Each structure stands twice: as C-alpha cells, then as structure tokens.
C-alpha cells in the first residue's frame, strides 16, 4: 500500500512557550468537535407490502381485545402462570441472550474509543558509562526502567517524565459511523433477548399443553381399557354358558390387549414433555414435577390481532431485523469514509534532566507537536472490496427485514385460521363423542341382553375411542393455536418504540 503523507512538525526543548502548549492541548480537545462533519446517510428503500387489515381478523374493532403483556394469565391456570414466571427468571436461553447484551454494550465502548484522544504517561531513567579499553557493555534493571550502557570511562545519566497524547480527527465520520453501527447492534441484541424470551415462554405454554393432552389421552385410554375388560368378562360368562364362541372370546381379548398397549406410548409423551418442561424453567428433571389437569380447565382468551401496521412495532424479531439493517447502513458509511484522508494529531510534553534533583527545575520542560495527513493511493482494491462487502451485508439485512415483516403477517393469518378452525373442530368433536358414547352404551346393554353381536360392540367401541382421541387432539390444537397467536402478535402490546433496558442485577438470577 502506498500512502501520501503530509506532516508538519514542531519540536523544541525550551523553558518558555506555555502558550504554544495550551494551543496544542486546545487542538486535541477541539478534535472531537470537528469529527463527523460529512457523516452521510445510507438508507435503502424498504418497499414493504403493507395490508390494511388481516383477512382472518374478523369484523370486530381492531383494538377490542388486544393481548396483555402478561397474556398467559388469561388461560386461568395458576400452575401455568408459575411456570411462566420461573422460565423468565431461570431459563438458560434467556441468560445467554442477556450475556450477549453485555458483550454488545462492551463492543460499543470499544468502537467509541477512537473518538476520544489517547493519553499515555511515560517515565524513564537511563545511565550510560564508557568502559576503559574501548569495550562496550550494557546492563538493564528489570522493572525499574533503568538502562546502563558502558561506552567508556565517563558516566552519563538521563531522567525524564512525560505525557503523550494523540487523536485521529474523524472529519469524514468513519469512526462515528462505526460507533453508530455498534450501537445499533447493541439494540438488536436487546431485541434478540425479547425474541428469546417470547420463544421460551411460548414453548413453556405449548409443552404444558402437551402434558395436559397426554394426561387427557391417558384417561381416555384407561377408560376404554376398563370398558373392554368389562365386555371381556361378559364374553367369558357367555362363553361358559355356551352362548358365545371361541372366536368372540379371542376377538375381545385382542381388543383388551390393544387398549392396554396404547398406554405406554402416551406415558412416554407425558414424561418426556415433563422433562422438557423442567429444562425450560432451569430445573433438573429428577427434581421437577407437574400436577397438570384437564384441558377443559384451561380458558382460551379472546384476542383480536389489531392493525398490521402496529405489528412492525410489537414484534421483537421485526425490531431486531430493523436494528440490524440500521447497523449495516452505518457500516456502509464507515466503509465509504475510509477512502478519504486521515488527519492525525499528536502532542508530547514533560520534563527531562541529567540530574534527578533538577528534574523539576527551570529549563527541564519540553514539548513536541505534530500533525499528519495520510491519503490511501493504492491498496490492492482493499477499501473498494470492503465497501462492496458492507453493501452486500446491507442488502442482506434489507431482504431479511422484508422477510421478517411478511413472515409476521403470515404468522398472524395462520394462527387466526388455526384458532378459528380448531374451535369449530372441537365443537363438532364434542357432538361426535356424545353420539359415539351413546351408541357404545346402547350396544353394551344389548350385548348383555343378547340382542346384538360382538362385532357391533367392537365397532362402536372403536368409534368412541377414535372420536375421544380426536377431541383431545382438537383441544390441544386450539390451545397451541392460541399461544401461536400471542407469539405472532409479539407477546403483548407495549408502548410504541419503547424498549426495556437491561437491569444491572438481572444477569445473576437468570444464570442460576
């Protein structure tokens, strides 16, 4: 790399000239005020496809039933609420996101350091002596800064104390744009924490609903097993009386074995989801239990999605993508400013004397001032390639932001469809289960009276089992759709543009 350099330098050792020294200090202090004079703007066109309303949003007022910040309390489950509170305190994914905020804030300090002058203090003690015979020797006292050089028969000492300061004038805004990029990245890390928190608590809700569904299905399986065993006892009595065949007995024994074999897979689902729930709240599975209950005990809150334009402020992933795009915009500005000349100011002052006693006496003070300008002429297209790379990242973040917006609209639409259709399916399955249970009860009564064959009873029993399992799945789908809608809406509505700050003592409980 070739660099064109213009350097003006004044170097003088004198006991006078405090006015010049004050001028040097003033120049360094005024340097930051001259920085960033032509900081430009690199703002690409977003070109968003913004719908006026959601297709599945219904005809109610858009803000009639907006979700609350603590939306999980509307499910009316005290156990779910306690799990949500524990997850926000002890979830390890959230703790990792908080640690990333600490790193991002530190990076802001790193990138902001070049905007301030650098000041360094120095102290030096040197002694030289010429050895007899023309030999040359030297010695150094470690840790003291004292160096002894043997050059002859005479001894010479030199002591000095000084301060040196340097500053790069950010006239074109390169360093300031880099600082702004780091600040936007720190903002993105805070939005990432919101994304991780929302994902964690929604996962807790979904896993808890899976536990309830497994418990409901286990009740259905055990109830059907009891019914099958009851019919098997009846068939055995009829077989002993000669009114039932061996085929009828074998068929019912097969049905009992089938019902009994359906229980272990449900136990696996139940216990595995409890273990997964323990990890989500930062607990060891062996020390964690869930009471559970019935899915019918969980209330499904009524929610309206609001306006699509509000989603841009409420979805943390959209705000994170927006902050990343803003960071890449400043990175482009920094890469563009690197093409312009760089102005470096340096100053040094202190005292120097051959005798330690006279170090602070008259005539020991000195100062040095220098200013330099460096202009890149040819660097193998390094700066041009860095600018192209920054523009590529900017374009990538732009497309990621557009996708995040469209995906958010899609998530809301899909959640609304799933919630409305699963609600309808639940109502229809309730009617189907009631009819199937009535048919099974009638067939069992007729079997005892001997007016119906076993095949009819087996068919009605299988129909009842299928419908009860379908009802449990429909209720689970309804609960999952409700939690998905809350997640799609950003997990609760907060004031526009407000971003929660990171408490100083929050990292500690989250890491426990």
C-alpha positions in Angstrom: 0.0 0.0 0.0 1.2 3.4 -0.9 0.3 6.4 1.2 0.6 10.1 0.5 1.7 11.8 3.7 2.0 15.5 4.6 3.4 16.0 8.1 4.0 19.4 9.8 6.1 19.0 13.0 7.4 21.4 15.6 9.9 20.0 18.1 11.5 22.2 20.7 13.0 22.0 24.1 12.7 25.2 26.0 11.8 26.6 29.3 9.3 29.0 27.7 6.3 28.6 25.4 3.3 27.7 27.6 1.1 29.5 25.1 2.0 27.0 22.4 1.4 24.1 24.7 -2.0 25.4 25.5 -2.6 25.7 21.8 -1.7 22.1 21.3 -4.0 20.9 24.1 -6.8 23.0 22.7 -6.3 21.5 19.3 -6.6 18.0 20.8 -9.7 18.9 22.7 -11.4 20.5 19.7 -10.6 17.5 17.6 -13.8 15.6 18.5 -15.9 18.7 17.7 -14.5 18.6 14.1 -15.3 14.9 13.7 -18.1 13.5 11.6 -18.5 16.7 9.5 -19.9 14.8 6.5 -21.5 11.8 8.1 -23.9 10.8 5.3 -27.0 8.7 5.2 -27.2 5.2 3.6 -30.9 4.4 3.9 -32.2 1.9 1.3 -35.8 1.9 0.2 -37.8 -0.7 2.3 -40.7 -1.0 -0.2 -42.9 -3.0 2.2 -46.2 -4.6 1.1 -48.4 -3.4 4.0 -52.0 -4.8 4.1 -54.8 -2.6 5.5 -56.3 -5.4 7.6 -55.9 -9.1 8.2 -58.1 -11.4 6.1 -58.9 -13.6 9.1 -59.2 -10.7 11.6 -63.0 -10.6 11.7 -65.2 -7.6 11.9 -64.6 -6.5 15.5 -62.8 -3.3 16.4 -59.1 -3.8 15.8 -58.2 -2.9 19.4 -61.2 -4.6 21.1 -59.2 -7.5 22.7 -55.5 -6.7 22.3 -53.3 -9.1 24.2 -51.8 -8.0 27.5 -48.2 -8.1 28.4 -48.8 -11.0 30.8 -51.0 -12.7 28.3 -50.5 -16.2 29.8 -52.6 -15.3 32.9 -55.7 -15.2 30.6 -55.5 -19.0 30.4 -56.7 -19.1 34.0 -54.1 -21.7 35.1 -52.1 -20.9 38.3 -49.6 -23.7 37.5 -49.0 -22.3 34.0 -48.5 -18.8 35.5 -45.9 -20.1 38.0 -44.1 -22.0 35.2 -44.0 -18.8 33.1 -42.6 -16.8 35.9 -39.9 -19.4 36.6 -39.0 -19.5 32.9 -38.4 -15.8 32.8 -36.1 -16.0 35.8 -34.2 -19.2 35.3 -34.4 -20.1 31.6 -30.8 -20.5 30.4 -31.5 -19.4 26.8 -32.6 -16.1 28.2 -29.5 -16.0 30.4 -27.4 -16.4 27.2 -29.2 -13.6 25.5 -28.5 -11.3 28.5 -24.8 -12.2 28.3 -24.9 -11.3 24.6 -26.2 -7.8 25.6 -23.3 -7.3 27.9 -20.9 -8.2 25.1 -22.7 -5.8 22.7 -22.5 -3.0 25.2 -18.8 -3.6 25.7 -18.3 -3.5 21.9 -20.0 -0.1 21.8 -17.3 1.1 24.2 -14.5 -0.4 22.0 -15.8 1.2 18.9 -16.3 4.6 20.6 -12.7 4.8 22.0 -11.2 6.2 18.7 -13.5 9.2 19.0 -11.6 10.4 22.1 -7.9 11.4 22.5 -5.4 8.8 23.7 -3.2 10.0 26.6 -0.2 8.0 27.9 2.2 8.7 30.7 5.9 7.8 30.5 8.8 7.7 32.9 12.4 6.9 32.1 15.7 6.7 33.9 18.9 6.0 31.8 22.6 5.8 32.8 25.5 5.2 30.4 29.2 4.7 31.1 32.2 4.2 28.8 34.3 1.2 29.7 38.1 1.5 29.7 39.8 -0.2 26.8 37.0 0.7 24.3 34.9 -2.3 25.2 31.1 -1.9 25.1 28.8 -3.4 27.7 25.3 -2.8 28.9 23.0 -3.8 31.7 19.4 -3.3 32.5 17.5 -3.3 35.8 14.2 -5.1 35.2 11.1 -3.4 36.4 12.7 -0.1 37.0 13.1 1.4 33.5 16.8 1.9 34.3 19.2 1.0 31.5 23.0 1.1 31.9 25.3 1.2 28.8 29.1 1.0 29.2 30.8 3.1 26.5 33.9 4.5 28.1 35.4 5.8 31.3 32.8 8.6 31.8 29.2 8.2 33.1 26.1 10.0 31.8 22.6 9.9 33.4 19.3 11.0 31.9 15.9 11.2 33.7 12.5 12.1 32.1 8.8 12.3 32.9 6.3 13.0 30.2 2.8 12.8 28.8 1.9 12.0 25.2 -1.4 12.4 23.5 -2.7 11.5 20.1 -6.0 11.9 18.3 -7.3 11.0 14.9 -9.7 13.7 13.6 -12.8 11.9 12.4 -13.5 14.6 9.8 -15.3 12.3 7.4 -17.3 10.4 10.1 -15.7 7.0 9.7 -15.2 6.3 13.4 -18.6 7.9 14.4 -20.4 5.7 11.8 -18.6 2.6 13.2 -19.8 3.6 16.7 -23.4 4.0 15.5 -23.2 0.6 13.9 -22.1 -0.9 17.2 -24.9 0.9 19.0 -27.5 -0.5 16.6 -26.0 -3.9 17.1 -26.4 -3.5 20.8 -30.0 -2.5 20.3 -30.5 -5.6 18.1 -29.1 -7.7 20.9 -31.8 -6.3 23.2 -34.5 -7.2 20.8 -32.9 -10.6 20.4 -33.4 -11.0 24.2 -37.1 -10.2 23.7 -37.3 -12.8 20.9 -35.6 -15.5 23.0 -37.9 -14.6 26.0 -41.0 -14.8 23.9 -39.9 -18.1 22.3 -39.1 -19.6 25.7 -42.4 -18.7 27.4 -44.4 -19.8 24.4 -42.5 -23.1 24.4 -43.3 -23.5 28.1 -47.0 -23.0 27.3 -47.0 -25.4 24.4 -45.1 -28.0 26.4 -47.5 -27.6 29.3 -50.4 -28.1 26.9 -48.8 -31.2 25.6 -48.6 -32.5 29.1 -52.3 -31.9 29.6 -53.2 -33.5 26.3 -51.2 -36.6 27.2 -53.0 -36.8 30.6 -56.4 -36.5 28.9 -55.5 -39.2 26.3 -54.3 -41.5 29.2 -57.7 -41.0 30.9 -59.4 -41.9 27.6 -57.2 -45.0 27.1 -57.7 -46.2 30.7 -61.5 -45.6 30.4 -61.6 -47.6 27.2 -59.4 -50.3 28.7 -61.8 -50.7 31.6 -64.8 -50.9 29.2 -63.0 -53.5 27.1 -62.2 -55.6 30.2 -65.8 -55.3 31.3 -67.0 -56.6 28.0 -64.4 -59.4 28.1 -65.8 -60.5 31.5 -69.2 -60.6 29.9 -68.0 -62.6 26.9 -66.3 -65.1 29.2 -69.6 -65.6 31.1 -71.4 -66.1 27.8 -68.7 -68.5 26.6 -69.0 -70.5 29.8 -72.8 -70.7 29.2 -72.4 -71.7 25.6 -73.9 -68.5 24.1 -70.5 -67.1 22.8 -67.9 -68.7 20.6 -64.2 -69.0 21.0 -63.9 -66.5 18.2 -65.9 -63.9 20.1 -63.6 -64.5 23.2 -60.4 -64.2 21.2 -61.6 -61.0 19.5 -62.4 -59.4 22.8 -59.1 -60.5 24.3 -57.3 -58.9 21.3 -59.2 -55.7 21.9 -58.2 -55.6 25.5 -54.6 -56.2 24.6 -54.7 -53.4 22.0 -56.2 -51.0 24.5 -53.6 -51.9 27.1 -50.7 -51.5 24.5 -51.9 -47.9 23.7 -51.0 -46.7 27.2 -47.1 -46.9 27.2 -46.7 -44.5 24.2 -48.9 -41.9 26.0 -46.8 -42.4 29.1 -43.7 -41.7 27.1 -45.2 -38.5 25.7 -46.2 -37.3 29.1 -42.9 -38.0 30.9 -40.8 -36.6 28.1 -42.7 -33.4 28.0 -42.4 -33.0 31.7 -38.6 -33.5 31.4 -38.5 -30.9 28.6 -40.5 -28.5 30.8 -38.0 -28.9 33.6 -35.2 -27.7 31.3 -37.2 -24.7 30.2 -37.5 -23.5 33.8 -33.9 -24.3 34.7 -34.6 -27.4 36.8 -33.3 -30.9 36.8 -36.0 -33.3 35.6 -35.5 -35.6 38.6 -36.4 -32.7 40.9 -39.3 -31.4 38.9 -43.0 -32.4 38.9 -46.1 -31.1 37.1 -49.5 -31.5 38.6 -51.3 -31.0 35.3 -55.1 -31.4 35.0 -57.7 -31.3 32.2 -57.5 -29.3 29.1 -61.1 -28.3 29.7 -59.9 -26.4 32.7 -57.8 -24.1 30.5 -59.6 -21.0 29.3 -58.9 -19.8 25.8 -58.6 -16.0 25.8 -60.3 -13.9 23.2 -57.8 -12.0 21.1 -58.0 -9.7 18.1 -54.9 -9.0 16.0 -55.2 -5.2 15.7 -53.8 -3.5 12.6 -51.0 -4.9 10.5 -49.1 -1.6 10.7 -48.9 -2.0 14.5 -47.2 -5.3 14.2 -44.0 -3.6 13.0 -43.6 -2.1 16.4 -44.8 -5.0 18.5 -42.9 -8.0 17.0 -39.4 -8.1 18.6 -38.0 -10.1 15.7 -39.0 -7.3 13.3 -37.4 -4.7 15.5 -34.3 -6.8 15.7 -34.1 -7.0 11.9 -34.7 -3.2 11.7 -31.8 -2.6 14.1 -29.5 -4.9 12.1 -30.4 -3.1 8.9 -29.6 0.3 10.6 -26.3 -1.1 11.8 -25.4 -2.2 8.2 -26.3 1.3 7.0 -23.7 2.8 9.3 -21.2 0.2 8.3 -21.6 1.3 4.7 -21.0 4.9 5.7 -17.8 3.9 7.6 -16.5 1.9 4.6 -17.2 4.9 2.3 -15.4 7.4 4.6 -12.3 5.2 4.6 -11.5 6.5 1.1 -10.8 10.0 2.4 -7.7 11.3 4.1 -7.0 10.8 7.7 -5.6 13.5 10.0 -3.6 12.6 13.0 -2.7 15.0 15.8 0.0 14.1 18.4 1.5 16.1 21.3 4.1 15.3 23.9 5.2 17.2 26.9 7.3 16.6 30.1 10.4 17.3 32.0 13.9 15.9 31.3 17.2 16.4 33.1 20.6 14.8 33.6 20.3 15.1 37.4 17.4 13.7 39.3 17.4 16.6 41.7 17.0 19.1 38.8 14.2 17.1 37.1 11.5 19.6 38.0 13.8 22.7 37.9 13.8 25.5 35.4 14.8 24.5 31.8 13.7 20.9 32.2 10.3 21.3 30.5 9.9 20.3 26.8 7.1 19.7 24.3 6.6 18.2 20.9 3.7 18.9 18.5 2.9 17.1 15.2 0.1 16.9 12.7 0.0 14.3 9.9 -2.3 13.6 6.9 -2.5 10.2 5.2 -4.3 9.5 2.0 -4.5 6.0 0.5 -3.5 5.9 -3.1 -3.4 2.2 -3.9 -4.1 -0.7 -1.6 -4.9 -3.6 -3.9 -8.6 -2.6 -4.0 -8.9 -3.4 -0.3 -11.1 -0.4 0.5 -13.2 -0.9 -2.5 -13.8 -4.5 -1.6 -14.6 -3.6 1.9 -17.2 -1.2 0.7 -18.8 -3.8 -1.6 -18.8 -6.2 1.3 -20.6 -3.7 3.5 -23.2 -3.0 0.8 -23.7 -6.7 0.4 -24.4 -7.1 4.2 -26.7 -4.1 3.9 -28.7 -5.7 1.1 -28.8 -9.0 3.0 -30.2 -7.3 6.1 -32.7 -5.4 3.9 -34.1 -8.6 2.5 -34.1 -10.2 5.9 -36.1 -7.3 7.3 -38.6 -7.5 4.4 -39.0 -11.3 5.0 -39.4 -10.7 8.8 -42.3 -8.3 8.1 -44.1 -10.6 5.6 -43.5 -13.7 7.8 -45.0 -11.8 10.7 -48.2 -11.1 8.7 -48.3 -14.7 7.6 -47.8 -15.9 11.2 -50.8 -13.9 12.4 -53.0 -15.1 9.5 -52.1 -18.8 10.1 -52.7 -18.5 13.8 -56.1 -16.9 13.2 -57.1 -19.7 10.8 -55.8 -22.4 13.1 -57.6 -20.9 16.1 -61.0 -20.5 14.4 -60.9 -23.9 12.7 -59.7 -25.8 15.7 -62.5 -24.1 17.7 -65.0 -25.3 15.2 -63.5 -28.8 15.1 -63.7 -29.0 18.9 -67.4 -28.2 18.9 -68.0 -30.9 16.2 -65.9 -33.5 18.0 -67.8 -32.9 21.2 -71.0 -33.8 19.4 -69.4 -36.8 17.8 -68.1 -38.1 21.1 -71.5 -37.7 22.7 -73.2 -39.7 19.9 -70.5 -42.4 19.9 -70.6 -42.8 23.7 -74.4 -43.2 23.5 -74.0 -45.8 20.7 -71.5 -47.7 22.8 -73.6 -47.7 25.9 -76.6 -49.0 23.9 -74.6 -51.7 22.2 -73.1 -52.9 25.5 -76.6 -53.1 27.0 -77.9 -55.0 24.1 -74.9 -57.3 24.3 -75.8 -58.2 27.8 -79.4 -58.9 26.7 -78.1 -61.0 23.8 -79.8 -58.9 21.1 -76.6 -57.7 19.3 -73.4 -59.5 18.3 -69.9 -58.7 19.4 -68.8 -57.2 16.1 -71.3 -54.3 16.6 -70.0 -53.7 20.1 -66.4 -53.7 18.9 -67.2 -51.2 16.1 -69.0 -48.8 18.5 -66.2 -49.0 21.0 -63.5 -48.3 18.3 -65.6 -45.4 17.1 -65.8 -44.0 20.6 -62.1 -44.3 21.1 -61.3 -42.6 17.8 -63.6 -39.7 18.5 -62.3 -39.2 22.0 -58.7 -39.1 20.8 -59.8 -36.7 18.0 -61.5 -34.5 20.6 -58.3 -34.4 22.8 -56.2 -33.5 19.7 -58.6 -30.8 18.7 -58.5 -29.2 22.2 -54.7 -29.4 22.1 -54.6 -27.8 18.6 -56.9 -25.0 19.9 -54.6 -24.2 22.8 -51.5 -24.4 20.6 -53.2 -22.0 18.1 -54.0 -19.6 20.9 -50.4 -19.5 22.1 -49.2 -19.2 18.5 -51.4 -16.2 18.0 -49.9 -14.5 21.1 -46.4 -15.2 19.8 -47.3 -13.9 16.3 -48.6 -10.7 17.8 -45.4 -10.1 19.7 -46.4 -11.5 23.1 -48.4 -8.5 24.3 -48.7 -4.9 23.3 -46.2 -2.3 24.7 -45.9 1.4 24.1 -44.7 2.1 20.6 -40.9 2.5 20.3 -40.3 1.6 24.0 -37.5 -0.9 24.6 -37.0 -2.4 28.1 -33.5 -1.8 29.4 -31.3 -4.4 30.9 -31.4 -4.3 34.8 -27.9 -4.4 36.3 -28.7 -7.3 38.6 -30.8 -9.3 36.1 -28.0 -11.5 34.8 -27.4 -13.1 38.2 -30.8 -14.8 38.8 -31.0 -15.7 35.1 -27.8 -17.6 35.4 -28.8 -19.6 38.5 
